[in-house]
Amino acid sequence: MPAYRPPRIAASEITPEPFFLDRRRFLAAAGGLVLGGAGVADAAELKASGSRYKVEETLTPEKDVTTYNNFYEFGTGKGDPAANSGGFKPAPWRVKVDGLVGKPREFGLEELLALPLEERTYRMRCVEAWSMVIPWVGFPLASLLDKVEPLGSAKYVAFETVVRPEEMPGQSGYFQPLPWPYREGLRLDEARHPLTILSVGLYGKTLPNQNGAPIRLVVPWKYGFKGIKSIVRISLTDTPPPCTWNLAAPDEYGFYANVNPAVDHPRWSQATENRIGEGGFFGSNRRDTLAFNGYADDVAGLYSDMDLRVNF
């Protein structure tokens, strides 16, 4: 695996939104004790640890990040997650980690939030050819996997989203857009890569319900549908795990789902993308799509022996 080479940071491009975060207030908010979880002053450790992971691009406005997204458990429209997730209860919460590990266990949300949190400002590229730049709060997935001691036979990591039809309107009713629970998966080396994180917040605030509260996956070189939300189970396996969109339409959504401008979706081009929140004609701001979403120097080595047109 190539050594991680963080990009240079242009101070002029850093968001004016303050990111200093009071850990106790953040923890309390995530635990349901304080509403809002707004970022406030003094989280030197978080700021310092996260300063290596930024991109030289303007951040997407927080309003767009929290009102324009896909989370079919709350509806299929882009505004449905924000409109329909008010009744979702992200606390208390537990994440079960099992499978091919030496120490399977369940983690309470408080334990997960006690891991060293970092700011990670990443590009996010949706398979639908739109993109954002988002300041996440989270911790490397590898730090959680280390706690359960993966066995030598473990090759993949499987994820599952919570099923709560009484709180998630998209999981109830006659029409079901997808089978539940939502499932995703990575190879173990992808899961352990330094860029792969579990996020518990964005813009210095507790992760909103509509963005995957209380914990979600972020893998910045892959299309956004790989970023499974509201995770309740992580399992290590020796075979590729089932993935919801790959099962639903295998000709359209591959298991790897690496951002690749040279491999089009069957129904649209992936060569360019629309950066949300940056204006342009009728809100359109087309730009060239970058291989691996701009993280090729860091992750291309993971796939050096693969044909990425076949293993899309």
C-alpha atoms as a printed R data frame, in Angstrom:
    type eleno elety resid chain resno       x       y       z
1   ATOM     1    CA   MET     A     1   0.000   0.000   0.000
2   ATOM     2    CA   PRO     A     2   1.504   3.416  -0.889
3   ATOM     3    CA   ALA     A     3   2.272   5.789   1.953
4   ATOM     4    CA   TYR     A     4  -0.450   8.340   2.642
5   ATOM     5    CA   ARG     A     5   0.474  11.764   1.240
6   ATOM     6    CA   PRO     A     6  -1.912  14.412   2.539
7   ATOM     7    CA   PRO     A     7  -2.785  17.234   0.128
8   ATOM     8    CA   ARG     A     8  -1.588  20.776   0.699
9   ATOM     9    CA   ILE     A     9  -4.069  23.053   2.452
10  ATOM    10    CA   ALA     A    10  -4.836  26.511   1.110
11  ATOM    11    CA   ALA     A    11  -5.796  28.623   4.108
12  ATOM    12    CA   SER     A    12  -8.010  30.787   1.937
13  ATOM    13    CA   GLU     A    13 -10.148  27.763   1.098
14  ATOM    14    CA   ILE     A    14 -10.862  26.668   4.673
15  ATOM    15    CA   THR     A    15 -14.510  27.100   5.658
16  ATOM    16    CA   PRO     A    16 -15.357  30.104   7.855
17  ATOM    17    CA   GLU     A    17 -17.555  27.794   9.933
18  ATOM    18    CA   PRO     A    18 -15.770  27.360  13.317
19  ATOM    19    CA   PHE     A    19 -14.820  23.784  13.935
20  ATOM    20    CA   PHE     A    20 -13.529  23.932  17.494
21  ATOM    21    CA   LEU     A    21 -15.594  21.321  19.292
22  ATOM    22    CA   ASP     A    22 -16.334  20.856  22.979
23  ATOM    23    CA   ARG     A    23 -16.111  17.076  23.409
24  ATOM    24    CA   ARG     A    24 -18.474  16.800  26.357
25  ATOM    25    CA   ARG     A    25 -21.202  18.767  24.655
26  ATOM    26    CA   PHE     A    26 -20.715  16.743  21.478
27  ATOM    27    CA   LEU     A    27 -20.936  13.494  23.428
28  ATOM    28    CA   ALA     A    28 -24.007  14.679  25.302
29  ATOM    29    CA   ALA     A    29 -25.716  15.759  22.101
30  ATOM    30    CA   ALA     A    30 -25.004  12.437  20.440
31  ATOM    31    CA   GLY     A    31 -26.364  10.696  23.520
32  ATOM    32    CA   GLY     A    32 -29.604  12.639  23.334
33  ATOM    33    CA   LEU     A    33 -28.881  14.821  26.367
34  ATOM    34    CA   VAL     A    34 -28.484  18.105  24.499
35  ATOM    35    CA   LEU     A    35 -30.324  19.044  21.334
36  ATOM    36    CA   GLY     A    36 -28.438  20.446  18.373
37  ATOM    37    CA   GLY     A    37 -24.876  19.626  19.333
38  ATOM    38    CA   ALA     A    38 -23.567  22.878  17.864
39  ATOM    39    CA   GLY     A    39 -19.786  23.185  17.690
40  ATOM    40    CA   VAL     A    40 -18.240  25.526  20.275
41  ATOM    41    CA   ALA     A    41 -14.740  26.556  21.218
42  ATOM    42    CA   ASP     A    42 -11.783  24.354  22.185
43  ATOM    43    CA   ALA     A    43 -11.101  20.966  20.728
44  ATOM    44    CA   ALA     A    44  -7.407  21.344  20.061
45  ATOM    45    CA   GLU     A    45  -6.801  17.597  19.758
46  ATOM    46    CA   LEU     A    46  -9.565  17.203  17.155
47  ATOM    47    CA   LYS     A    47  -8.419  20.164  15.099
48  ATOM    48    CA   ALA     A    48  -4.792  19.111  15.164
49  ATOM    49    CA   SER     A    49  -5.408  15.492  14.244
50  ATOM    50    CA   GLY     A    50  -7.766  16.413  11.430
51  ATOM    51    CA   SER     A    51  -5.631  19.115   9.802
52  ATOM    52    CA   ARG     A    52  -3.896  16.504   7.590
53  ATOM    53    CA   TYR     A    53  -7.115  15.573   5.816
54  ATOM    54    CA   LYS     A    54  -8.413  18.528   3.824
55  ATOM    55    CA   VAL     A    55  -8.870  19.343   0.164
56  ATOM    56    CA   GLU     A    56  -8.173  22.642  -1.555
57  ATOM    57    CA   GLU     A    57 -11.787  23.222  -2.535
58  ATOM    58    CA   THR     A    58 -14.653  25.310  -1.242
59  ATOM    59    CA   LEU     A    59 -16.842  23.471   1.235
60  ATOM    60    CA   THR     A    60 -20.436  22.769   0.288
61  ATOM    61    CA   PRO     A    61 -22.801  24.944   2.358
62  ATOM    62    CA   GLU     A    62 -24.048  23.141   5.434
63  ATOM    63    CA   LYS     A    63 -27.655  23.759   4.401
64  ATOM    64    CA   ASP     A    64 -27.120  21.862   1.157
65  ATOM    65    CA   VAL     A    65 -25.304  18.997   2.876
66  ATOM    66    CA   THR     A    66 -28.190  18.510   5.296
67  ATOM    67    CA   THR     A    67 -31.120  18.991   2.895
68  ATOM    68    CA   TYR     A    68 -29.972  17.380  -0.359
69  ATOM    69    CA   ASN     A    69 -29.067  13.732  -0.026
70  ATOM    70    CA   ASN     A    70 -30.149  10.117  -0.471
71  ATOM    71    CA   PHE     A    71 -31.404   8.071   2.472
72  ATOM    72    CA   TYR     A    72 -34.196   5.880   1.119
73  ATOM    73    CA   GLU     A    73 -35.206   4.744   4.590
74  ATOM    74    CA   PHE     A    74 -36.857   8.177   4.857
75  ATOM    75    CA   GLY     A    75 -38.052   8.483   1.254
76  ATOM    76    CA   THR     A    76 -36.643   8.572  -2.261
77  ATOM    77    CA   GLY     A    77 -36.685  12.350  -2.818
78  ATOM    78    CA   LYS     A    78 -33.579  14.429  -2.121
79  ATOM    79    CA   GLY     A    79 -35.442  16.479   0.491
80  ATOM    80    CA   ASP     A    80 -37.242  13.518   2.081
81  ATOM    81    CA   PRO     A    81 -34.530  12.583   4.611
82  ATOM    82    CA   ALA     A    82 -34.531  16.052   6.160
83  ATOM    83    CA   ALA     A    83 -38.329  16.278   6.050
84  ATOM    84    CA   ASN     A    84 -39.134  12.795   7.353
85  ATOM    85    CA   SER     A    85 -36.421  11.947   9.885
86  ATOM    86    CA   GLY     A    86 -37.531  14.082  12.815
87  ATOM    87    CA   GLY     A    87 -39.031  11.088  14.637
88  ATOM    88    CA   PHE     A    88 -35.906   8.956  14.337
89  ATOM    89    CA   LYS     A    89 -34.173   8.254  17.663
90  ATOM    90    CA   PRO     A    90 -30.377   7.873  17.327
91  ATOM    91    CA   ALA     A    91 -29.870   7.213  21.035
92  ATOM    92    CA   PRO     A    92 -29.439   4.907  22.787
93  ATOM    93    CA   TRP     A    93 -27.431   3.057  20.141
94  ATOM    94    CA   ARG     A    94 -25.268  -0.012  19.931
95  ATOM    95    CA   VAL     A    95 -23.107  -1.386  17.127
96  ATOM    96    CA   LYS     A    96 -22.443  -5.127  17.028
97  ATOM    97    CA   VAL     A    97 -19.058  -6.154  15.613
98  ATOM    98    CA   ASP     A    98 -18.741  -9.881  14.953
99  ATOM    99    CA   GLY     A    99 -17.828 -12.549  12.428
100 ATOM   100    CA   LEU     A   100 -14.218 -13.585  11.866
101 ATOM   101    CA   VAL     A   101 -12.777 -11.744  14.853
102 ATOM   102    CA   GLY     A   102 -11.065 -12.839  18.021
103 ATOM   103    CA   LYS     A   103 -13.091 -10.613  20.322
104 ATOM   104    CA   PRO     A   104 -16.646 -10.051  19.036
105 ATOM   105    CA   ARG     A   105 -18.593  -7.512  21.035
106 ATOM   106    CA   GLU     A   106 -21.135  -4.719  21.035
107 ATOM   107    CA   PHE     A   107 -20.103  -1.102  21.396
108 ATOM   108    CA   GLY     A   108 -22.291   1.545  22.964
109 ATOM   109    CA   LEU     A   109 -22.336   4.921  21.275
110 ATOM   110    CA   GLU     A   110 -20.495   6.450  24.228
111 ATOM   111    CA   GLU     A   111 -17.603   4.016  23.701
112 ATOM   112    CA   LEU     A   112 -17.383   4.883  20.024
113 ATOM   113    CA   LEU     A   113 -17.417   8.606  20.685
114 ATOM   114    CA   ALA     A   114 -14.622   8.152  23.213
115 ATOM   115    CA   LEU     A   115 -12.271   7.157  20.382
116 ATOM   116    CA   PRO     A   116 -10.027  10.031  19.213
117 ATOM   117    CA   LEU     A   117 -12.179  12.127  16.896
118 ATOM   118    CA   GLU     A   118 -10.776  13.899  13.858
119 ATOM   119    CA   GLU     A   119 -11.954  16.399  11.285
120 ATOM   120    CA   ARG     A   120 -11.794  14.980   7.764
121 ATOM   121    CA   THR     A   121 -12.735  17.309   4.911
122 ATOM   122    CA   TYR     A   122 -13.439  15.026   1.966
123 ATOM   123    CA   ARG     A   123 -14.941  15.201  -1.485
124 ATOM   124    CA   MET     A   124 -18.159  13.179  -1.774
125 ATOM   125    CA   ARG     A   125 -19.161  11.983  -5.249
126 ATOM   126    CA   CYS     A   126 -22.631  10.522  -5.745
127 ATOM   127    CA   VAL     A   127 -23.124   7.867  -8.422
128 ATOM   128    CA   GLU     A   128 -25.830  10.187  -9.804
129 ATOM   129    CA   ALA     A   129 -23.054  12.569 -10.985
130 ATOM   130    CA   TRP     A   130 -23.333  15.262  -8.332
131 ATOM   131    CA   SER     A   131 -20.748  16.036  -5.682
132 ATOM   132    CA   MET     A   132 -20.032  17.918  -2.461
133 ATOM   133    CA   VAL     A   133 -17.117  18.764  -0.173
134 ATOM   134    CA   ILE     A   134 -17.999  17.901   3.418
135 ATOM   135    CA   PRO     A   135 -16.212  18.446   6.764
136 ATOM   136    CA   TRP     A   136 -16.829  15.204   8.651
137 ATOM   137    CA   VAL     A   137 -16.107  14.378  12.292
138 ATOM   138    CA   GLY     A   138 -15.138  10.788  12.925
139 ATOM   139    CA   PHE     A   139 -12.469   8.185  13.560
140 ATOM   140    CA   PRO     A   140 -10.651   5.635  11.379
141 ATOM   141    CA   LEU     A   141 -12.609   2.424  10.922
142 ATOM   142    CA   ALA     A   142  -9.330   0.586  11.485
143 ATOM   143    CA   SER     A   143  -9.231   1.780  15.100
144 ATOM   144    CA   LEU     A   144 -12.537   0.008  15.765
145 ATOM   145    CA   LEU     A   145 -11.516  -3.143  13.910
146 ATOM   146    CA   ASP     A   146  -8.346  -3.333  15.964
147 ATOM   147    CA   LYS     A   147 -10.437  -3.669  19.110
148 ATOM   148    CA   VAL     A   148 -12.057  -6.893  17.907
149 ATOM   149    CA   GLU     A   149  -8.853  -8.452  16.515
150 ATOM   150    CA   PRO     A   150  -9.691  -9.645  12.969
151 ATOM   151    CA   LEU     A   151  -8.663 -13.229  12.249
152 ATOM   152    CA   GLY     A   152  -6.240 -14.099   9.472
153 ATOM   153    CA   SER     A   153  -9.116 -15.605   7.496
154 ATOM   154    CA   ALA     A   154 -11.041 -12.296   7.407
155 ATOM   155    CA   LYS     A   155 -10.997 -10.713   3.938
156 ATOM   156    CA   TYR     A   156 -14.102  -8.503   3.850
157 ATOM   157    CA   VAL     A   157 -16.162  -6.238   6.115
158 ATOM   158    CA   ALA     A   158 -19.978  -6.231   5.927
159 ATOM   159    CA   PHE     A   159 -22.250  -3.462   7.248
160 ATOM   160    CA   GLU     A   160 -25.970  -3.238   8.051
161 ATOM   161    CA   THR     A   161 -28.293  -0.291   8.635
162 ATOM   162    CA   VAL     A   162 -30.938  -0.294  11.359
163 ATOM   163    CA   VAL     A   163 -34.502  -1.408  10.501
164 ATOM   164    CA   ARG     A   164 -37.149   0.700  12.258
165 ATOM   165    CA   PRO     A   165 -40.228   1.078  10.047
166 ATOM   166    CA   GLU     A   166 -42.034   2.885  12.860
167 ATOM   167    CA   GLU     A   167 -39.408   5.658  12.697
168 ATOM   168    CA   MET     A   168 -38.288   5.368   9.068
169 ATOM   169    CA   PRO     A   169 -41.209   5.989   6.686
170 ATOM   170    CA   GLY     A   170 -39.343   4.585   3.699
171 ATOM   171    CA   GLN     A   171 -39.248   1.169   5.376
172 ATOM   172    CA   SER     A   172 -43.014   1.032   5.849
173 ATOM   173    CA   GLY     A   173 -45.994   1.060   3.563
174 ATOM   174    CA   TYR     A   174 -46.927  -0.896   0.468
175 ATOM   175    CA   PHE     A   175 -44.127   0.363  -1.787
176 ATOM   176    CA   GLN     A   176 -40.622  -0.574  -0.690
177 ATOM   177    CA   PRO     A   177 -37.883   0.987  -2.861
178 ATOM   178    CA   LEU     A   178 -35.253  -1.453  -1.554
179 ATOM   179    CA   PRO     A   179 -35.092  -4.609   0.583
180 ATOM   180    CA   TRP     A   180 -34.145  -3.909   4.200
181 ATOM   181    CA   PRO     A   181 -31.813  -3.779   5.967
182 ATOM   182    CA   TYR     A   182 -29.560  -1.744   3.720
183 ATOM   183    CA   ARG     A   183 -26.279  -3.630   3.356
184 ATOM   184    CA   GLU     A   184 -22.804  -2.654   2.216
185 ATOM   185    CA   GLY     A   185 -19.319  -4.105   2.168
186 ATOM   186    CA   LEU     A   186 -15.625  -3.433   1.673
187 ATOM   187    CA   ARG     A   187 -12.522  -5.490   1.298
188 ATOM   188    CA   LEU     A   188 -10.610  -5.581   4.568
189 ATOM   189    CA   ASP     A   189  -7.686  -3.609   3.143
190 ATOM   190    CA   GLU     A   190 -10.120  -0.912   1.962
191 ATOM   191    CA   ALA     A   191 -11.743  -0.822   5.387
192 ATOM   192    CA   ARG     A   192  -8.377  -0.448   7.100
193 ATOM   193    CA   HIS     A   193  -7.115   2.285   4.765
194 ATOM   194    CA   PRO     A   194  -6.322   5.556   6.610
195 ATOM   195    CA   LEU     A   195  -8.907   7.478   4.550
196 ATOM   196    CA   THR     A   196 -11.811   5.222   5.598
197 ATOM   197    CA   ILE     A   197 -13.684   6.582   8.606
198 ATOM   198    CA   LEU     A   198 -16.814   6.117  10.644
199 ATOM   199    CA   SER     A   199 -18.398   9.548  10.943
200 ATOM   200    CA   VAL     A   200 -20.357  10.795  13.955
201 ATOM   201    CA   GLY     A   201 -20.694  14.428  12.924
202 ATOM   202    CA   LEU     A   202 -20.314  17.090  10.256
203 ATOM   203    CA   TYR     A   203 -19.605  20.808  10.322
204 ATOM   204    CA   GLY     A   204 -18.556  20.464  13.972
205 ATOM   205    CA   LYS     A   205 -22.009  19.249  14.976
206 ATOM   206    CA   THR     A   206 -23.606  15.950  15.852
207 ATOM   207    CA   LEU     A   207 -24.466  13.981  12.722
208 ATOM   208    CA   PRO     A   208 -28.063  14.878  11.733
209 ATOM   209    CA   ASN     A   209 -30.649  12.123  11.386
210 ATOM   210    CA   GLN     A   210 -30.936  12.744   7.650
211 ATOM   211    CA   ASN     A   211 -27.190  12.260   7.162
212 ATOM   212    CA   GLY     A   212 -26.964   8.913   8.929
213 ATOM   213    CA   ALA     A   213 -27.076   9.523  12.686
214 ATOM   214    CA   PRO     A   214 -25.573   8.458  14.883
215 ATOM   215    CA   ILE     A   215 -22.792   6.735  12.900
216 ATOM   216    CA   ARG     A   216 -22.103   6.179   9.217
217 ATOM   217    CA   LEU     A   217 -19.347   5.027   6.888
218 ATOM   218    CA   VAL     A   218 -17.325   7.452   4.739
219 ATOM   219    CA   VAL     A   219 -15.038   6.073   2.001
220 ATOM   220    CA   PRO     A   220 -14.126   9.152  -0.070
221 ATOM   221    CA   TRP     A   221 -12.759   7.432  -3.194
222 ATOM   222    CA   LYS     A   222 -15.989   5.472  -3.741
223 ATOM   223    CA   TYR     A   223 -19.449   6.549  -4.871
224 ATOM   224    CA   GLY     A   224 -21.656   7.830  -2.094
225 ATOM   225    CA   PHE     A   225 -23.996   4.828  -1.938
226 ATOM   226    CA   LYS     A   226 -21.129   2.886  -0.322
227 ATOM   227    CA   GLY     A   227 -21.397   5.261   2.662
228 ATOM   228    CA   ILE     A   228 -23.932   3.216   4.617
229 ATOM   229    CA   LYS     A   229 -25.804   5.167   7.296
230 ATOM   230    CA   SER     A   230 -27.152   4.464  10.801
231 ATOM   231    CA   ILE     A   231 -24.987   1.376  11.198
232 ATOM   232    CA   VAL     A   232 -25.964  -1.294  13.732
233 ATOM   233    CA   ARG     A   233 -23.782  -4.223  12.673
234 ATOM   234    CA   ILE     A   234 -20.283  -4.725  11.271
235 ATOM   235    CA   SER     A   235 -19.223  -8.290  10.423
236 ATOM   236    CA   LEU     A   236 -15.927  -9.634   9.132
237 ATOM   237    CA   THR     A   237 -16.197 -12.402   6.541
238 ATOM   238    CA   ASP     A   238 -14.049 -14.470   4.183
239 ATOM   239    CA   THR     A   239 -16.320 -13.908   1.174
240 ATOM   240    CA   PRO     A   240 -17.682 -10.755  -0.508
241 ATOM   241    CA   PRO     A   241 -20.746  -9.610   1.459
242 ATOM   242    CA   PRO     A   242 -24.091  -8.771  -0.160
243 ATOM   243    CA   CYS     A   243 -24.527  -5.093  -1.017
244 ATOM   244    CA   THR     A   244 -27.978  -3.614  -1.509
245 ATOM   245    CA   TRP     A   245 -27.522  -1.703  -4.775
246 ATOM   246    CA   ASN     A   246 -25.227  -4.313  -6.249
247 ATOM   247    CA   LEU     A   247 -27.947  -6.930  -5.650
248 ATOM   248    CA   ALA     A   248 -30.732  -4.661  -6.920
249 ATOM   249    CA   ALA     A   249 -28.996  -3.722 -10.191
250 ATOM   250    CA   PRO     A   250 -25.640  -5.490 -10.642
251 ATOM   251    CA   ASP     A   251 -25.170  -4.066 -14.145
252 ATOM   252    CA   GLU     A   252 -25.391  -0.538 -12.777
253 ATOM   253    CA   TYR     A   253 -23.841  -0.644  -9.306
254 ATOM   254    CA   GLY     A   254 -20.678  -2.647  -8.796
255 ATOM   255    CA   PHE     A   255 -19.327  -4.032  -5.560
256 ATOM   256    CA   TYR     A   256 -16.255  -1.799  -5.655
257 ATOM   257    CA   ALA     A   257 -17.989   1.398  -6.820
258 ATOM   258    CA   ASN     A   258 -14.714   3.299  -7.150
259 ATOM   259    CA   VAL     A   259 -15.247   6.727  -8.692
260 ATOM   260    CA   ASN     A   260 -14.128   6.266 -12.306
261 ATOM   261    CA   PRO     A   261 -14.776   8.858 -15.036
262 ATOM   262    CA   ALA     A   262 -13.842   6.251 -17.674
263 ATOM   263    CA   VAL     A   263 -16.676   3.880 -16.734
264 ATOM   264    CA   ASP     A   264 -20.117   5.338 -17.364
265 ATOM   265    CA   HIS     A   265 -23.285   4.359 -15.602
266 ATOM   266    CA   PRO     A   266 -25.514   2.616 -18.182
267 ATOM   267    CA   ARG     A   267 -27.891   5.585 -18.101
268 ATOM   268    CA   TRP     A   268 -25.508   8.561 -17.819
269 ATOM   269    CA   SER     A   269 -21.919   9.661 -18.168
270 ATOM   270    CA   GLN     A   270 -19.561   9.687 -15.184
271 ATOM   271    CA   ALA     A   271 -17.009  11.906 -16.939
272 ATOM   272    CA   THR     A   272 -18.302  15.085 -15.299
273 ATOM   273    CA   GLU     A   273 -20.220  16.025 -12.174
274 ATOM   274    CA   ASN     A   274 -22.329  18.856 -10.786
275 ATOM   275    CA   ARG     A   275 -20.881  20.410  -7.624
276 ATOM   276    CA   ILE     A   276 -23.855  21.207  -5.384
277 ATOM   277    CA   GLY     A   277 -24.033  24.694  -3.892
278 ATOM   278    CA   GLU     A   278 -21.695  26.478  -6.310
279 ATOM   279    CA   GLY     A   279 -24.241  28.225  -8.492
280 ATOM   280    CA   GLY     A   280 -23.881  28.371 -12.235
281 ATOM   281    CA   PHE     A   281 -26.638  28.235 -14.841
282 ATOM   282    CA   PHE     A   282 -29.745  27.020 -13.029
283 ATOM   283    CA   GLY     A   283 -27.509  25.778 -10.239
284 ATOM   284    CA   SER     A   284 -25.348  23.660 -12.531
285 ATOM   285    CA   ASN     A   285 -21.591  23.759 -12.124
286 ATOM   286    CA   ARG     A   286 -20.092  20.955 -14.190
287 ATOM   287    CA   ARG     A   287 -16.524  19.852 -13.597
288 ATOM   288    CA   ASP     A   288 -14.424  16.927 -14.643
289 ATOM   289    CA   THR     A   289 -14.702  13.865 -12.424
290 ATOM   290    CA   LEU     A   290 -11.392  12.780 -10.919
291 ATOM   291    CA   ALA     A   291 -10.248   9.161 -10.861
292 ATOM   292    CA   PHE     A   292 -10.877   7.710  -7.411
293 ATOM   293    CA   ASN     A   293 -12.533  11.072  -6.650
294 ATOM   294    CA   GLY     A   294  -9.106  12.719  -6.484
295 ATOM   295    CA   TYR     A   295  -7.556  10.180  -4.100
296 ATOM   296    CA   ALA     A   296  -5.740   8.087  -6.715
297 ATOM   297    CA   ASP     A   297  -2.289   8.729  -5.246
298 ATOM   298    CA   ASP     A   298  -3.461   7.182  -1.990
299 ATOM   299    CA   VAL     A   299  -5.635   4.267  -3.089
300 ATOM   300    CA   ALA     A   300  -4.872   3.249  -6.691
301 ATOM   301    CA   GLY     A   301  -2.324   0.738  -5.385
302 ATOM   302    CA   LEU     A   302  -5.142  -1.236  -3.776
303 ATOM   303    CA   TYR     A   303  -6.346  -2.182  -7.259
304 ATOM   304    CA   SER     A   304  -3.089  -2.486  -9.227
305 ATOM   305    CA   ASP     A   305  -3.853  -6.057 -10.289
306 ATOM   306    CA   MET     A   306  -7.493  -5.425 -11.244
307 ATOM   307    CA   ASP     A   307  -9.330  -4.385 -14.385
308 ATOM   308    CA   LEU     A   308 -11.477  -1.570 -13.046
309 ATOM   309    CA   ARG     A   309 -13.777  -1.693 -16.060
310 ATOM   310    CA   VAL     A   310 -14.720  -5.252 -15.173
311 ATOM   311    CA   ASN     A   311 -14.480  -4.859 -11.397
312 ATOM   312    CA   PHE     A   312 -16.431  -1.611 -11.354
